[in-house]
Amino acid sequence: MPNSNAPKVAIVGGGVAGLAAAIHLHRLAPETQITIFEASGRAGGVLETIYDSPYLIERSADNFATLLPDALELCKLTGYTDQLISPQQNGRQAFVLSRGRILPIPVGFSLVQPTRVWPILTTRVLSWPGKFRMLGEYFVTRRDSTEDESLQSFATRRLGREAFESLVEPIVSGIFTADPARLSMQATLPQFVKMEREHGGLIRGYLAARREDAAAVSRRASGARYDQFTAPRLGMSHWIDHLVKSLPTGCLQLNQPVVSIERAAATNSRHSWLVKTAANEQKFDGLILATPVQHSARMLSSVEPTIASNLSQIEYASSAVVVAIVDRRDIRNRVDGFGLIVPAKERRPVLAISYTSNKYAGRAPDDQLLLRIFLGGATHPEVMDNSDDELIATASQQLREILGWSGTNFRWQAVVRWSQAMPQYHVGHNQRLAETMERVRAAGPIRLCGAGYSGVGIPQTIRSARIAVEELSKLLDQSFSERS
């Protein structure tokens, strides 16, 4: 039977951030009465798997990183690690389209950091002047200013324009679907900013780290670092279902969109927030908003207009994914890796092509290839105006021209649209976020978490949920102690 004197906490949003917040809060303060309000009829947010035997298709992320441990720790906490699989051993490489040719990304080039001389000298992705300019990063002086700069500015300044256009831009665009000229270096790749400040550069930073721990550096700088990723064997939806089963009984309320939140009347009541849905309103001592930033801004507009205004400045980008399953025998060009990135200078509508069934077992039969073709992003918003048929036609044409696909029709196809789904961390994001979070902390027992704040990846999202829970729980403990 619930303890009527226990704190009551509402979590708005049943995506992975909201589920993680509830699980961490229940472990940290088991007496807390938790209610998750989810507007849709399912939990998981953007994480969802399409099951159409013999295919297993992810609508968004198909894995998560383990170098930042939060997602893996959540799996350990809920007893799910035996359901995780590693990328397949064969084909652990990625390609880049270079002047119409499919070429391997140089081994030892990680995001913006060159770590091996010979693969860079022998790559056909860069010209000889481009190679020497990249390796000359060792001699580029340290930037004195501590102000934020764009990723384009950072990479061009340290590695040269050719390296940026041929490698950095397509890698980063594939991850963040963002405009590198506006993307904040401090918010997206702070480890390299720190490396420049502490060691004078990227190559110097690598050499310094290698002296400290050669084995760890080797693991961190081996190309695409596929050993640092994992995926649920049976898909993201299976993982989400497991997380839901790990929640306190009855705490998840589906099809319950929150209409508004208000502060409770200033009485002796310990309840601080009124959460209103179409069905009713309930009082809560604490509140966690685990919704996309624009939704959180809307809910806060009447009670904390300054916070809402700050949040509304965080922009989102849209993208579309064409899922296509083809026969391997119909592909002429290289697909012996995990995927292909396409630089903007190639002037094609596609950002990247993921060879998804090469990465993880059980996604498609061996004689077929599950492809995900990414279109749109911050630099091509007009793509979203196209119909599904037009997007499929575009993807089909690109597969013919890039991969040499000669088939007539896809064995299976779908269009997945993500409208205003990817937060954009523009230059100055960290400073604006710090100011906003200070205002949130001053607003009382309320916290924010999700992909819109301190990292778009699954581990970063889960970390933000854990931090929000720890801060809110501490505040509630203090408040209840003072009242007792």
N, C-alpha and C positions, 0 to 999 in steps of 0.2 A: 504493500500500500504506500502511495507517495507520501513523503514527509511534507506537510503543509507549511512548515517553516523553512524548507529548503529554498535556495534561490531558483527563480524561474528565468530561463534564458531562451530567447527566440533567435533562430538562425534563419535568415531570409535567403533562399537559394539552395537548391539541392544538387548542385554540380559537385565536382570532386572537392572543391574548397569547402562547401557547406558540409558535406559528408565527413571530411577529415576534421573539420572543426568540432562536429558533434562527437566523433569518436575520441578525439583528444580531450574534450571537455568531460566526457563520461569517465575516462580513465583518471583524469586529474581530480575531479570532484564528483564522485559517483552519486551523491545525494541530489545533485542539480537536476531539476526537471527541464528537459530539453524539448523544444518543439521546432521542427524544420518546416518552413513553408515553401513549397515548390509549386510554381505556377503551372507547370506542364503535368502530363500524366505519367512521367517517368523521371527517375533520378539520373544524374550523370552529366547533365548539361551537354557540351559539345562532344563528349566521349560517348560514342555509340557504335555498335557493330551490326552489320547486315549479315544475317545468316541465310544463305541460299545454297544449300548443298549441291555440289561439293565445294562451294566457295565460302570464304570468310573474309569480309571486307570491312575495313575501318572507315568511318565517315570523316574522322579527323586524325588525331595522333594515332600512330600505330605502334609506338613504343615510348619509353621514358628513360632518361639518363640516370645512372647510378652514382656518378661522381659526386653530385649533390645528393646526400643520402635520404632525404625526407620521404620520397615516394617508396623507396625500398624499406625504410623503417616502418612505414604504415603497413606495408605488406607483412613484415615480421610481426608487428603488433597484433594484427588480425589473423595470423596464421595462413598466409596466402603464398609464401615464398615457393612452395613446392609446385605451384601452378605457373611459375615464371620460366620463360625460355630465353636463351641467348640467340643472337643472330647466327645464321648458319655459317659454317667455317669457309665453305667455298664461295668465292666471289666477293671477298671483303675488300672491295674497292669502289670508288665512285668516279664518274666521268664528267667532263665538261665539254660543251660544244665549242669548238674553236675553228672559225672560218669554215663552218659546215662539217668539220671532222669531229668524230667522237674520240677524245683523248683522255687518258687517265689524269686525274688530279695528282700533282707530284706528291710522292710519299714524303711525309715529314712537313707538309704545309698544313697548319692547323688554324683555320679561321683567318687570322691575319699574321700568323707567326711562321717564318721559315726556320726549320731546325736541321735540315740536312742539305749539304752543298751539292753532292753528286746528282740526286734526283732533280734538283732545280737546274743544274747545268745541262742535263740531258733531256729535259722536258721539251716537247714541241709546242706547248701552249704559249710560251713566251719567246720573243725574239732575243737575240744575243744582247742588245742594249737593255731590254727589259729584265733579263736574268741578272746582268751585272748591277743594274739599278736596285733590284731586290736585295741581292747579297750585299750591296753597299749600304744597306740599312745599318750595318754595324758602325758605320762612320757618321751617320746622321745625328746631329746634336740633339740633346734633350730639349723639349719644349719647356720654357720657364713658367708660362701661365698655368694656373690651376683651374681656369674656367673650362667649362664643358665645351666640347667640339663635336662636330658630326663625325660619323664613322668614315664618310668619304674623305673628309679633311685629314683625319688621323692616318688612314691607310695610304692616301696619296702622298702625304708628307713623309711618311716613313718608308714606304715600299715603292713609290713611283706610280704614275698614272696607269701604265700598262698592266702592272700586277693588280691594281685595284679593279680595272675594267674587265680583265680576263679571269680573275679568280675571286677576289674578295667580294665584289658586287654580287655575282650570282650566288655565292655561298650564303651571304647574309640575306639576300632577297628571298632565297629559298627557306630560310629559317623564320624570318620576321615578316615576310611579305610587305616590306617597308621601303621607303625612299631613303637610300643611304645618305643623301645630302641633308636630310632632316633628322636622321636617327642619332640619338644620343650615345656617344661612346661610353660615357660614365654609367649610363643606365643599362646598357646591353652587354658590353664587354669590359667591365671595370678591371679585370685581372691584367689586361694589357696596358691600360692607363697606369696602373700601379707599377707594372714592370718597367715602363719608361721612366717613371719618377724615381724608382729605387735603384735601377741598374743602368739607366741611360738609354735603353733601347730594348727591342724584342729579342734579337740574337744574343745580346749581352745578358739579358734576363734568363734566356734558356741556358746559356753556358754557366751562369752563376748557380741556377737550380740544379744543373747536372752535377756540379761539384758537390752539392749538398746531398743529393739522392739520385744517383744515375738511373736506378731501376724505375723509380716513380716517374721521372721525366720521360723515360722511354715509353712508358705506358701512356702518358698524357699527350705525347707528340707524335703518335704513330698514325699519321693520315687522318682518317675520319673517326678513329678511336671507337671501333664497333664493339670492343669488349666492354665499353662503358655504357651499354644500352641493354635493355631487357624489355620483354613484352609478355602479357598474359597469354598463355598457350591457347586458350579458348576465346580470346578477344577481350577488348576493353569492357564490353557490356557484362561479360562474365565477372570481371573484377568489380565493376560497379555493383552488381547484384550481391557479391560477397560483402562489400562494404555496407550495403543496406542491411544485410543480415547481422552485421556486427553492431548495429545501432541499438540503443535501448528500445524495448518493445513499444510500438505505437507512436514514436516521436516524429516519424516522417509523415507529413500531410501533403499528398499529391493533389493536383488540380486546385490549389489554394493560392491564387495570386494575391499579393498584398496590395491593397488599394492605397493605404497611407500609413504613416507612423506619426504618432504625436507623443508629446511628453505628458505623463500622468499628472493629475492635479497635485499641487504642492500641499499634501496633507501628511498625517502621520503614517499613511500607507508607505510601505517600503517599495512598492512598484514604481518604476521609473518611466516605463514606456507603454503606450497603447498601440497595439498592432491591429490594424483593421483589414479584414478581408470582406468579400462580398457577403459572406455568411454571418460573420460576427466580429467582435473585437475582444481582445484579451490583453491582460496586463502582464508585464514582464519586468524583472529586475535588471536584466541585461539584454543587449541586442548585438547581434553580429550580422552585418550585411555582406553576404557572399555572392552577390549578384554582379553582372557586368557593370562597369563604372557608370554608364549612362542611366541605368535603372536605379542604382544607388543615389545618384544625383537627383533624380526625379523624386524619390521618396524623402530625401532630406531637404527638398526645396522650401518647404514651409517651416521646418523646425530649425534648420541650420543652413540658411541661404548662402552664407559665405563659403562653407564647405561644399555645398552643392555647386556653386559657381566655379570653384576651383576644379572640382571633378569633371564638370562639363567641358573643360578645356582639353581633357585627354581625348584625342581623336582615335577613331577605329577605322580599319581598312576592311574591304570586302574581297572575297576571292571565290572562285569556282573550281571544283575538281571534277574532271571527267574520269570515271572509272571504266576501264576497258580491259576485257580478257580476250587474249588472242592466242592462236596456235604458235608455238615457238618456231615451227618449220616455215612459217610465213615471214619471219624476220631475217633480214640479210645482214644488218650491221650488229655491232657489239652490244650484247645485253648480259655479259658475263660479270656483272657487278650488282650493286644495290641501287644505282640510280644515276641520273644525269642532270646537271644544272645547265642553264642556258643564260649566258651573259646578255645584258640589254643591248650591247653593240651588235649582236647577231640579228637584231631587228625581227624577232619572232614573237608571236603572242603568248608563247608558253614560257613559264618561269622555270619549271623543272619537271622531270618525269621520274617517278619512283618505280623501280622494279620490285614491287612489294612482295610478291611470292618468292623472290630470290632471297629476301631478308629473313623471313620466318617460315618455318615448316607449317604445313596444314592450311595454307591459304588458297591453293589451287592445285589441280593435278600437275604432275611433273612435266607433261607434254604441253602445258599451257602456261601463259605468263600473265599475271595480274599486274596491270599498269595503272598508276594514278597520274594523270596529267594536270598540272597546276596552272591556272590561268588567273589573270587579274592582279590583285594586290594594290598597294598604294599608288603605284606608278601607272596602272592601267585600270582605273575604276570603270571605264566605259564597257569593259567586258561583261559586266553584270547586266547590261541592257540587252544582251543577246538572248535569244530563246534557247531552250535546251537542245533543240535540233541544230541550231547554229553552232552551239558550243561543241556538240558531238562531231559535227562536220569539220570544225576547226581542228579538234584533237585528231581526227582521222587523217586529215591532210598533213599535220605535223608529224604523225607517226610514219607516214609514207615517206616524207622528205628527210626526216632525221634518222629513223631506225630502219628505213627500207622495208617497211611492212607492205606486203603484197596481197593481204587478204581482202575479201569482198566485204564481209560484215564482221563485227565483233561477236564473239560467242556470248558475251554478257556485257551490258553497259548501263551506266547510270550517271546522272549529273547531281553533284552535291553542291549546294549553294551556301556560302557562309556570308550573310549580309551583316556588315558592321560587326565583325566577330573578332578581329585581331587588334588588340590595343597597340597604339603607336607611341613609343617612347621617344619623343622629340627632344632636341637639345634643350637642356635645362630641366628635364623631367625630375631628376633626383632632388633638386632644390625645391621645386614646386611641390613635390610629394612630401618632403620633410615638413614644409610649412603647413600643408594640409593635415598631415597626421598629428601635428602638434595641436591644431584646432580640434581634431577629433578627440584626442586625449583630454582636452579641456572641456569637452561636451558631456563628460560623465561616462556611465557604463555602456559605451557603444564602441565597436571596433569594425574595421573594414578588412576584407581579405579577398583574394582572387587574382586573376591574371593581369589585371589592369594596373598593378602597383609596383611590384618589385621583381618581376620575372614572368614571362609568358609560358614557361615550361611547366609540366606537371609537378616536378619536385619543388619548383619555386612557389607554385600555387599552394601546394600543401604546406610548405614552410610558412607562408603568410598566414594560413589558417591556424597553425600551431602557435605562432607568435601572438595572434589576436586572442586566442583562447587563454594563453598564459597571462597576458596583460589584463584581460577582463576578469579572469578568475581571481587574480590578486586583488583587483579593485573591489570585487564583490565580497571577498573574504574580509577585507578591511571594513567595508560598509556594514556587514552583518555583525562583526565583532563590536563595532561601536554601538550598535543598536541593542545588543544583548546585555 
